[in-house]
Amino acid sequence: MNFTNNPYEKMMKQKPRPLAPSIPKAPKDSRCSGCPYWRGISCVSCYRELLKTPAGR
């Protein structure tokens, strides 16, 4: 049931959905720059180095 002729009334009745907080990228000069696992702090051991395959394998 609408109380006014306002086109935004349907939108105002909806429950707000929280947005996921955006995580800033790693500093460019750090060793974590470009790491897909960056979550705001540096890792104990770098996952990028662990994911690289040795040339002999």
LOMARVO-226597 format. One record per residue: z, y, x of N, C-alpha, C, O in turn. Coordinates in steps of 0.05 Angstrom, whole numbers, plus 5000, padded with zeros to 4 digits. Atoms other than C-alpha are relative to their C-alpha. Layout:
# LOMARVO-226597
ZYXZYXZYXZYX/...
***
This chain:
# LOMARVO-226597
500049775017500050005000500050255018501750275035/500249754985498050675028501350234985501050244960/498749775012502051305015498350255001498750444986/501749774996496851795040497149925004496549685004/502850064994489351845052499550025030497150045038/500349974971490551895127498749745011499649525006/501350244989485751425165501649865021501149635028/498350124978491151305218502449854988504049755004/497650125011496251035169500249705006502449605011/500050294993494250305181501049965028502549775033/499250034972495050405256503050065003504449945019/497249934998501850735246501949794989504249784997/498450225011504350125207500349765019502149605016/500050234982502849645264502450015019503350235026/497950014981508349415310498950065028496749965034/501049944973507649695381500149755017502149605017/500150234981505649175433500650115028499250305037/499449894973508749285502497849925019496749705018/502050054979503949335560501349895024503649955031/499050124975504748935623500150225021498150375024/499949794980507049385680498049945022497649715030/502050044979501749495732501450005027503150175033/498850024974503549295803498250155020495850095021/501749854981501149775857499049825022500349625029/501150164978496749505912501650035025503050235029/498649994975499449355981498950235017496650315014/501049784983499049926032497749905018497649675026/502450084985492449916070500549925028499149745039/499550074972495549876139501849765003502349675026/498150224997500249296123498449745002496049734997/501350264997498648566136499449874973497949684971/500450115027498948436061497750144985497250084962/502249865013493048896047497849814992496849665009/502150185011488048526003501049724992499449564984/498950265007492747935991500149974969501250154956/499950035030491847665919502849934990503249944966/497450075008499147455918502050235002504450184999/498249764997502048165929501350054973500050094953/498449945024507648285879502050225005504150234993/498249784994510848915908501749965025502850165035/498550054976514248585967498349815018496649665007/501550184983511548226028501149724999503549684994/499250285001511747466032501649925025501450065046/498650114977516147066079497949895019498049945043/502350094984509946706104497550084984497450054960/502449895013503046986089498449774988497549595003/501650205013499346566038497150015008495749805008/502849974991492646836062499549835025497449715027/500350164975493846516130500149704994498849545007/499750285006495845856098497549904985496849664987/502350085015489645846053497549985017495549855010/502350024983484845936111499849725012501849615021/500450274989481845276133499450025030497850205038/500749994971481645136208497049935004495949784988/502850044995474645126238499349715005497049635001/500650284993475144406260500149814976499349574980/499750195023476344106191497750014982497749864962/
***
